[in-house]
Amino acid sequence: MKRKFQTDGISCSGCITRVKKTLEAHLAINNTEIFLNPIGAAIINMT
C-alpha cells in the first residue's frame, strides 16, 4: 500500500531527518519505506 501525505514547512535536511525518524518510530511495521520531499510530500510504502 502506498500513501502520500502533505507535509508543509520542511525546509532543511535536519528537519527531513527528524520527521523521518519520528514516522519510523510510529510505523513499527516491517518492510516500510518512507520518502520525504522538502517541497511538501511524504510517501510511505507499506507491505
PDB file with SEQRES, HELIX, SHEET and CRYST1 records, atoms N, CA, C and O in Angstrom:
SEQRES   1 A   47  MET LYS ARG LYS PHE GLN THR ASP GLY ILE SER CYS SER          
SEQRES   2 A   47  GLY CYS ILE THR ARG VAL LYS LYS THR LEU GLU ALA HIS          
SEQRES   3 A   47  LEU ALA ILE ASN ASN THR GLU ILE PHE LEU ASN PRO ILE          
SEQRES   4 A   47  GLY ALA ALA ILE ILE ASN MET THR                              
HELIX    1 AA1 SER A   13  HIS A   26  1                                  14    
SHEET    1 AA1 3 LYS A   2  GLN A   6  0                                        
SHEET    2 AA1 3 ALA A  41  ASN A  45 -1                                        
SHEET    3 AA1 3 GLU A  33  ASN A  37 -1                                        
CRYST1    1.000    1.000    1.000  90.00  90.00  90.00 P 1           1          
ATOM      1  N   MET A   1       0.849  -1.165   0.000  1.00  0.00           N  
ATOM      2  CA  MET A   1       0.000   0.000   0.000  1.00  0.00           C  
ATOM      3  C   MET A   1       0.898   1.232   0.000  1.00  0.00           C  
ATOM      4  O   MET A   1       1.894   1.275   0.723  1.00  0.00           O  
ATOM      5  N   LYS A   2       0.560   2.206  -0.785  1.00  0.00           N  
ATOM      6  CA  LYS A   2       1.323   3.440  -0.896  1.00  0.00           C  
ATOM      7  C   LYS A   2       0.422   4.604  -0.506  1.00  0.00           C  
ATOM      8  O   LYS A   2      -0.676   4.753  -1.042  1.00  0.00           O  
ATOM      9  N   ARG A   3       0.894   5.437   0.438  1.00  0.00           N  
ATOM     10  CA  ARG A   3       0.113   6.585   0.889  1.00  0.00           C  
ATOM     11  C   ARG A   3       0.959   7.840   0.771  1.00  0.00           C  
ATOM     12  O   ARG A   3       2.165   7.812   1.016  1.00  0.00           O  
ATOM     13  N   LYS A   4       0.324   8.939   0.395  1.00  0.00           N  
ATOM     14  CA  LYS A   4       1.007  10.219   0.286  1.00  0.00           C  
ATOM     15  C   LYS A   4       0.356  11.202   1.257  1.00  0.00           C  
ATOM     16  O   LYS A   4      -0.868  11.313   1.321  1.00  0.00           O  
ATOM     17  N   PHE A   5       1.196  11.911   2.011  1.00  0.00           N  
ATOM     18  CA  PHE A   5       0.711  12.871   2.988  1.00  0.00           C  
ATOM     19  C   PHE A   5       1.343  14.229   2.718  1.00  0.00           C  
ATOM     20  O   PHE A   5       2.502  14.308   2.310  1.00  0.00           O  
ATOM     21  N   GLN A   6       0.590  15.288   2.941  1.00  0.00           N  
ATOM     22  CA  GLN A   6       1.078  16.647   2.786  1.00  0.00           C  
ATOM     23  C   GLN A   6       1.896  17.016   4.016  1.00  0.00           C  
ATOM     24  O   GLN A   6       1.421  16.859   5.141  1.00  0.00           O  
ATOM     25  N   THR A   7       3.118  17.504   3.821  1.00  0.00           N  
ATOM     26  CA  THR A   7       3.990  17.909   4.928  1.00  0.00           C  
ATOM     27  C   THR A   7       4.567  19.280   4.609  1.00  0.00           C  
ATOM     28  O   THR A   7       5.636  19.379   4.008  1.00  0.00           O  
ATOM     29  N   ASP A   8       3.879  20.319   5.000  1.00  0.00           N  
ATOM     30  CA  ASP A   8       4.348  21.687   4.756  1.00  0.00           C  
ATOM     31  C   ASP A   8       5.329  22.118   5.839  1.00  0.00           C  
ATOM     32  O   ASP A   8       5.253  21.651   6.975  1.00  0.00           O  
ATOM     33  N   GLY A   9       6.239  23.000   5.488  1.00  0.00           N  
ATOM     34  CA  GLY A   9       7.127  23.602   6.460  1.00  0.00           C  
ATOM     35  C   GLY A   9       8.462  22.904   6.643  1.00  0.00           C  
ATOM     36  O   GLY A   9       9.253  23.335   7.482  1.00  0.00           O  
ATOM     37  N   ILE A  10       8.745  21.857   5.904  1.00  0.00           N  
ATOM     38  CA  ILE A  10      10.041  21.197   5.998  1.00  0.00           C  
ATOM     39  C   ILE A  10      10.976  21.916   5.028  1.00  0.00           C  
ATOM     40  O   ILE A  10      10.768  21.887   3.815  1.00  0.00           O  
ATOM     41  N   SER A  11      12.020  22.568   5.580  1.00  0.00           N  
ATOM     42  CA  SER A  11      12.865  23.392   4.718  1.00  0.00           C  
ATOM     43  C   SER A  11      14.345  23.023   4.736  1.00  0.00           C  
ATOM     44  O   SER A  11      15.128  23.609   3.988  1.00  0.00           O  
ATOM     45  N   CYS A  12      14.743  22.072   5.566  1.00  0.00           N  
ATOM     46  CA  CYS A  12      16.168  21.725   5.601  1.00  0.00           C  
ATOM     47  C   CYS A  12      16.339  20.216   5.802  1.00  0.00           C  
ATOM     48  O   CYS A  12      15.393  19.514   6.159  1.00  0.00           O  
ATOM     49  N   SER A  13      17.548  19.737   5.569  1.00  0.00           N  
ATOM     50  CA  SER A  13      17.803  18.299   5.699  1.00  0.00           C  
ATOM     51  C   SER A  13      17.676  17.826   7.139  1.00  0.00           C  
ATOM     52  O   SER A  13      17.316  16.673   7.376  1.00  0.00           O  
ATOM     53  N   GLY A  14      17.964  18.694   8.109  1.00  0.00           N  
ATOM     54  CA  GLY A  14      17.797  18.334   9.517  1.00  0.00           C  
ATOM     55  C   GLY A  14      16.334  18.075   9.855  1.00  0.00           C  
ATOM     56  O   GLY A  14      16.013  17.144  10.594  1.00  0.00           O  
ATOM     57  N   CYS A  15      15.457  18.899   9.314  1.00  0.00           N  
ATOM     58  CA  CYS A  15      14.011  18.715   9.529  1.00  0.00           C  
ATOM     59  C   CYS A  15      13.541  17.408   8.891  1.00  0.00           C  
ATOM     60  O   CYS A  15      12.761  16.664   9.484  1.00  0.00           O  
ATOM     61  N   ILE A  16      14.019  17.142   7.689  1.00  0.00           N  
ATOM     62  CA  ILE A  16      13.637  15.909   6.992  1.00  0.00           C  
ATOM     63  C   ILE A  16      14.049  14.695   7.815  1.00  0.00           C  
ATOM     64  O   ILE A  16      13.265  13.761   7.981  1.00  0.00           O  
ATOM     65  N   THR A  17      15.272  14.705   8.330  1.00  0.00           N  
ATOM     66  CA  THR A  17      15.764  13.590   9.138  1.00  0.00           C  
ATOM     67  C   THR A  17      14.926  13.401  10.392  1.00  0.00           C  
ATOM     68  O   THR A  17      14.585  12.274  10.750  1.00  0.00           O  
ATOM     69  N   ARG A  18      14.596  14.491  11.057  1.00  0.00           N  
ATOM     70  CA  ARG A  18      13.809  14.404  12.298  1.00  0.00           C  
ATOM     71  C   ARG A  18      12.398  13.861  12.045  1.00  0.00           C  
ATOM     72  O   ARG A  18      11.920  13.000  12.784  1.00  0.00           O  
ATOM     73  N   VAL A  19      11.744  14.361  11.012  1.00  0.00           N  
ATOM     74  CA  VAL A  19      10.397  13.889  10.678  1.00  0.00           C  
ATOM     75  C   VAL A  19      10.447  12.417  10.278  1.00  0.00           C  
ATOM     76  O   VAL A  19       9.581  11.641  10.682  1.00  0.00           O  
ATOM     77  N   LYS A  20      11.442  12.023   9.496  1.00  0.00           N  
ATOM     78  CA  LYS A  20      11.559  10.632   9.065  1.00  0.00           C  
ATOM     79  C   LYS A  20      11.757   9.705  10.273  1.00  0.00           C  
ATOM     80  O   LYS A  20      11.123   8.652  10.344  1.00  0.00           O  
ATOM     81  N   LYS A  21      12.614  10.073  11.210  1.00  0.00           N  
ATOM     82  CA  LYS A  21      12.837   9.258  12.410  1.00  0.00           C  
ATOM     83  C   LYS A  21      11.560   9.138  13.243  1.00  0.00           C  
ATOM     84  O   LYS A  21      11.263   8.071  13.780  1.00  0.00           O  
ATOM     85  N   THR A  22      10.810  10.232  13.347  1.00  0.00           N  
ATOM     86  CA  THR A  22       9.554  10.204  14.099  1.00  0.00           C  
ATOM     87  C   THR A  22       8.547   9.273  13.444  1.00  0.00           C  
ATOM     88  O   THR A  22       7.897   8.483  14.129  1.00  0.00           O  
ATOM     89  N   LEU A  23       8.409   9.357  12.114  1.00  0.00           N  
ATOM     90  CA  LEU A  23       7.492   8.466  11.401  1.00  0.00           C  
ATOM     91  C   LEU A  23       7.917   7.009  11.539  1.00  0.00           C  
ATOM     92  O   LEU A  23       7.070   6.138  11.739  1.00  0.00           O  
ATOM     93  N   GLU A  24       9.214   6.732  11.436  1.00  0.00           N  
ATOM     94  CA  GLU A  24       9.699   5.355  11.574  1.00  0.00           C  
ATOM     95  C   GLU A  24       9.408   4.801  12.961  1.00  0.00           C  
ATOM     96  O   GLU A  24       9.103   3.617  13.098  1.00  0.00           O  
ATOM     97  N   ALA A  25       9.496   5.635  13.988  1.00  0.00           N  
ATOM     98  CA  ALA A  25       9.215   5.191  15.355  1.00  0.00           C  
ATOM     99  C   ALA A  25       7.745   4.820  15.539  1.00  0.00           C  
ATOM    100  O   ALA A  25       7.424   3.901  16.293  1.00  0.00           O  
ATOM    101  N   HIS A  26       6.859   5.527  14.854  1.00  0.00           N  
ATOM    102  CA  HIS A  26       5.421   5.274  14.982  1.00  0.00           C  
ATOM    103  C   HIS A  26       4.927   4.184  14.037  1.00  0.00           C  
ATOM    104  O   HIS A  26       3.892   3.568  14.293  1.00  0.00           O  
ATOM    105  N   LEU A  27       5.644   3.941  12.964  1.00  0.00           N  
ATOM    106  CA  LEU A  27       5.248   2.922  11.996  1.00  0.00           C  
ATOM    107  C   LEU A  27       6.098   1.675  12.204  1.00  0.00           C  
ATOM    108  O   LEU A  27       7.001   1.387  11.419  1.00  0.00           O  
ATOM    109  N   ALA A  28       5.803   0.950  13.259  1.00  0.00           N  
ATOM    110  CA  ALA A  28       6.583  -0.247  13.593  1.00  0.00           C  
ATOM    111  C   ALA A  28       6.105  -1.433  12.764  1.00  0.00           C  
ATOM    112  O   ALA A  28       5.709  -2.466  13.303  1.00  0.00           O  
ATOM    113  N   ILE A  29       6.148  -1.268  11.456  1.00  0.00           N  
ATOM    114  CA  ILE A  29       5.699  -2.295  10.519  1.00  0.00           C  
ATOM    115  C   ILE A  29       6.898  -2.729   9.694  1.00  0.00           C  
ATOM    116  O   ILE A  29       7.657  -1.880   9.225  1.00  0.00           O  
ATOM    117  N   ASN A  30       7.086  -4.005   9.507  1.00  0.00           N  
ATOM    118  CA  ASN A  30       8.181  -4.500   8.686  1.00  0.00           C  
ATOM    119  C   ASN A  30       7.992  -4.061   7.238  1.00  0.00           C  
ATOM    120  O   ASN A  30       6.866  -3.895   6.770  1.00  0.00           O  
ATOM    121  N   ASN A  31       9.095  -3.879   6.544  1.00  0.00           N  
ATOM    122  CA  ASN A  31       9.120  -3.510   5.120  1.00  0.00           C  
ATOM    123  C   ASN A  31       8.420  -2.187   4.833  1.00  0.00           C  
ATOM    124  O   ASN A  31       7.703  -2.057   3.841  1.00  0.00           O  
ATOM    125  N   THR A  32       8.632  -1.208   5.706  1.00  0.00           N  
ATOM    126  CA  THR A  32       8.071   0.121   5.491  1.00  0.00           C  
ATOM    127  C   THR A  32       9.151   1.039   4.946  1.00  0.00           C  
ATOM    128  O   THR A  32      10.253   1.095   5.492  1.00  0.00           O  
ATOM    129  N   GLU A  33       8.847   1.758   3.876  1.00  0.00           N  
ATOM    130  CA  GLU A  33       9.768   2.733   3.301  1.00  0.00           C  
ATOM    131  C   GLU A  33       9.141   4.113   3.401  1.00  0.00           C  
ATOM    132  O   GLU A  33       7.963   4.294   3.094  1.00  0.00           O  
ATOM    133  N   ILE A  34       9.922   5.067   3.824  1.00  0.00           N  
ATOM    134  CA  ILE A  34       9.433   6.442   3.962  1.00  0.00           C  
ATOM    135  C   ILE A  34      10.303   7.347   3.100  1.00  0.00           C  
ATOM    136  O   ILE A  34      11.529   7.333   3.213  1.00  0.00           O  
ATOM    137  N   PHE A  35       9.668   8.129   2.245  1.00  0.00           N  
ATOM    138  CA  PHE A  35      10.361   9.087   1.394  1.00  0.00           C  
ATOM    139  C   PHE A  35       9.816  10.469   1.706  1.00  0.00           C  
ATOM    140  O   PHE A  35       8.613  10.706   1.603  1.00  0.00           O  
ATOM    141  N   LEU A  36      10.694  11.376   2.085  1.00  0.00           N  
ATOM    142  CA  LEU A  36      10.278  12.741   2.387  1.00  0.00           C  
ATOM    143  C   LEU A  36      10.863  13.680   1.350  1.00  0.00           C  
ATOM    144  O   LEU A  36      12.011  13.534   0.930  1.00  0.00           O  
ATOM    145  N   ASN A  37      10.065  14.629   0.952  1.00  0.00           N  
ATOM    146  CA  ASN A  37      10.469  15.613  -0.040  1.00  0.00           C  
ATOM    147  C   ASN A  37      10.262  16.990   0.577  1.00  0.00           C  
ATOM    148  O   ASN A  37       9.169  17.278   1.063  1.00  0.00           O  
ATOM    149  N   PRO A  38      11.276  17.849   0.572  1.00  0.00           N  
ATOM    150  CA  PRO A  38      11.122  19.145   1.217  1.00  0.00           C  
ATOM    151  C   PRO A  38      10.097  20.077   0.583  1.00  0.00           C  
ATOM    152  O   PRO A  38       9.776  21.118   1.156  1.00  0.00           O  
ATOM    153  N   ILE A  39       9.585  19.726  -0.576  1.00  0.00           N  
ATOM    154  CA  ILE A  39       8.570  20.603  -1.183  1.00  0.00           C  
ATOM    155  C   ILE A  39       7.153  20.254  -0.734  1.00  0.00           C  
ATOM    156  O   ILE A  39       6.182  20.779  -1.280  1.00  0.00           O  
ATOM    157  N   GLY A  40       7.030  19.368   0.262  1.00  0.00           N  
ATOM    158  CA  GLY A  40       5.716  19.200   0.881  1.00  0.00           C  
ATOM    159  C   GLY A  40       5.051  17.864   0.750  1.00  0.00           C  
ATOM    160  O   GLY A  40       3.821  17.807   0.784  1.00  0.00           O  
ATOM    161  N   ALA A  41       5.789  16.769   0.600  1.00  0.00           N  
ATOM    162  CA  ALA A  41       5.133  15.466   0.486  1.00  0.00           C  
ATOM    163  C   ALA A  41       5.917  14.389   1.224  1.00  0.00           C  
ATOM    164  O   ALA A  41       7.148  14.367   1.198  1.00  0.00           O  
ATOM    165  N   ALA A  42       5.189  13.507   1.875  1.00  0.00           N  
ATOM    166  CA  ALA A  42       5.768  12.303   2.469  1.00  0.00           C  
ATOM    167  C   ALA A  42       5.078  11.115   1.824  1.00  0.00           C  
ATOM    168  O   ALA A  42       3.849  11.042   1.806  1.00  0.00           O  
ATOM    169  N   ILE A  43       5.860  10.187   1.296  1.00  0.00           N  
ATOM    170  CA  ILE A  43       5.298   8.998   0.674  1.00  0.00           C  
ATOM    171  C   ILE A  43       5.721   7.804   1.507  1.00  0.00           C  
ATOM    172  O   ILE A  43       6.910   7.604   1.757  1.00  0.00           O  
ATOM    173  N   ILE A  44       4.752   7.013   1.937  1.00  0.00           N  
ATOM    174  CA  ILE A  44       5.016   5.840   2.772  1.00  0.00           C  
ATOM    175  C   ILE A  44       4.551   4.596   2.037  1.00  0.00           C  
ATOM    176  O   ILE A  44       3.375   4.473   1.695  1.00  0.00           O  
ATOM    177  N   ASN A  45       5.475   3.674   1.793  1.00  0.00           N  
ATOM    178  CA  ASN A  45       5.166   2.380   1.166  1.00  0.00           C  
ATOM    179  C   ASN A  45       5.141   1.318   2.247  1.00  0.00           C  
ATOM    180  O   ASN A  45       6.116   1.168   2.985  1.00  0.00           O  
ATOM    181  N   MET A  46       4.053   0.581   2.356  1.00  0.00           N  
ATOM    182  CA  MET A  46       3.915  -0.474   3.351  1.00  0.00           C  
ATOM    183  C   MET A  46       3.482  -1.760   2.665  1.00  0.00           C  
ATOM    184  O   MET A  46       2.720  -1.736   1.698  1.00  0.00           O  
ATOM    185  N   THR A  47       3.976  -2.883   3.176  1.00  0.00           N  
ATOM    186  CA  THR A  47       3.530  -4.176   2.659  1.00  0.00           C  
ATOM    187  C   THR A  47       2.748  -4.901   3.716  1.00  0.00           C  
ATOM    188  O   THR A  47       2.280  -6.015   3.483  1.00  0.00           O  
TER     189      THR A  47                                                      
END                                                                             
